[in-house]
Amino acid sequence: MASGQEKREELDEKARQGETVVPGGTGGKSLEAQEHLAEGRSRGGQTRREQLGTEGYQEMGSKGGQTRKEQMGTEGYQEMGRKGGLSTKDKSGEERAEEEGIDIDESKYKTRDY
């Protein structure tokens, strides 16, 4: 049976040949590099959640969409959604609405004067 050191050397050799030997360690050119990558990836997304707590983190995510609706008003937000739904890879929603004769009422977009 291989010792811990021999096992690490074997994994390090596989990593140097381009194989991923640590889950989440994609791209590391050595066992140690893959271990560091995996640790950093698992920590990155968790840090903000740990700072805010799960409820605060979820609330922060829902706040973004609500703010835009409040800025534009409900009708404007719905019109913007209609326009966005018409967009394709090749054309913007505005171009497609014009081509197909769909009326988008941009006067419903409530704006602020700063």
C-alpha positions as CSV (number, residue, x, y, z in Angstrom):
1,M,0.0,0.0,0.0
2,A,1.3,3.5,-0.9
3,S,2.1,5.9,1.8
4,G,0.5,9.3,2.0
5,Q,3.6,11.0,0.5
6,E,3.7,8.4,-2.4
7,K,0.0,9.0,-3.1
8,R,0.5,12.8,-3.2
9,E,3.4,12.4,-5.6
10,E,1.3,10.1,-7.8
11,L,-1.5,12.7,-7.9
12,D,0.9,15.5,-8.5
13,E,2.3,13.7,-11.5
14,K,-1.2,13.2,-12.9
15,A,-2.0,16.9,-12.4
16,R,1.2,17.9,-14.2
17,Q,0.0,15.8,-17.2
18,G,-3.2,17.8,-17.3
19,E,-5.6,15.6,-15.3
20,T,-7.9,17.0,-12.7
21,V,-7.2,15.1,-9.5
22,V,-9.0,17.4,-7.0
23,P,-12.8,18.2,-7.4
24,G,-13.0,21.9,-8.3
25,G,-9.3,22.1,-9.1
26,T,-9.7,22.5,-12.8
27,G,-6.8,24.2,-14.5
28,G,-4.2,23.6,-11.8
29,K,-0.8,22.4,-13.1
30,S,0.1,20.6,-9.8
31,L,-1.7,18.9,-6.9
32,E,-1.0,21.9,-4.7
33,A,-2.3,24.4,-7.3
34,Q,-5.5,22.3,-7.8
35,E,-6.0,22.2,-4.0
36,H,-5.7,26.0,-3.8
37,L,-8.1,26.5,-6.7
38,A,-10.7,24.2,-5.3
39,E,-10.5,26.0,-1.9
40,G,-10.8,29.4,-3.4
41,R,-13.7,28.5,-5.6
42,S,-15.7,27.0,-2.7
43,R,-14.9,30.1,-0.5
44,G,-15.7,32.7,-3.1
45,G,-19.5,32.3,-3.3
46,Q,-19.9,31.6,0.3
47,T,-18.1,34.6,1.8
48,R,-20.9,37.2,1.0
49,R,-23.6,34.8,2.2
50,E,-21.7,34.2,5.4
51,Q,-21.4,37.9,6.0
52,L,-25.1,38.7,5.4
53,G,-26.6,35.4,6.5
54,T,-28.9,33.4,4.2
55,E,-32.0,35.6,4.6
56,G,-30.0,38.8,4.0
57,Y,-28.3,37.3,1.0
58,Q,-31.7,36.3,-0.6
59,E,-33.2,39.7,0.2
60,M,-30.3,41.4,-1.5
61,G,-31.0,39.4,-4.7
62,S,-34.7,40.2,-4.7
63,K,-34.0,43.9,-4.2
64,G,-32.4,44.4,-7.6
65,G,-35.5,43.6,-9.6
66,Q,-37.8,45.5,-7.4
67,T,-35.8,48.7,-7.6
68,R,-36.0,48.8,-11.4
69,K,-39.8,48.3,-11.2
70,E,-40.1,51.1,-8.7
71,Q,-38.0,53.4,-10.9
72,M,-40.0,52.8,-14.0
73,G,-43.4,52.2,-12.6
74,T,-45.3,48.9,-13.1
75,E,-46.6,49.8,-16.6
76,G,-43.2,50.9,-17.9
77,Y,-41.6,47.7,-16.4
78,Q,-44.2,45.6,-18.3
79,E,-43.6,47.5,-21.5
80,M,-39.9,47.0,-21.2
81,G,-40.5,43.3,-20.7
82,R,-42.6,43.1,-23.9
83,K,-39.9,44.8,-25.8
84,G,-37.2,42.6,-24.3
85,G,-39.2,39.5,-25.1
86,L,-39.2,40.4,-28.8
87,S,-35.4,40.6,-29.1
88,T,-33.4,37.9,-30.9
89,K,-29.7,37.2,-31.5
90,D,-29.9,39.3,-34.7
91,K,-32.3,42.1,-33.8
92,S,-33.2,44.2,-30.8
93,G,-36.7,44.2,-29.4
94,E,-37.2,47.7,-30.8
95,E,-36.2,46.6,-34.4
96,R,-38.4,43.5,-34.3
97,A,-41.4,45.5,-32.9
98,E,-41.0,48.0,-35.8
99,E,-40.8,45.2,-38.4
100,E,-43.9,43.3,-37.1
101,G,-45.9,46.5,-36.4
102,I,-46.1,45.9,-32.6
103,D,-46.6,49.1,-30.7
104,I,-44.4,49.6,-27.7
105,D,-45.5,52.6,-25.7
106,E,-42.3,54.1,-24.2
107,S,-44.1,57.0,-22.7
108,K,-45.1,54.5,-20.0
109,Y,-41.5,54.4,-18.9
110,K,-41.5,56.6,-15.8
111,T,-38.2,58.5,-15.6
112,R,-36.7,60.7,-12.9
113,D,-35.1,64.1,-13.4
114,Y,-31.9,64.3,-11.5
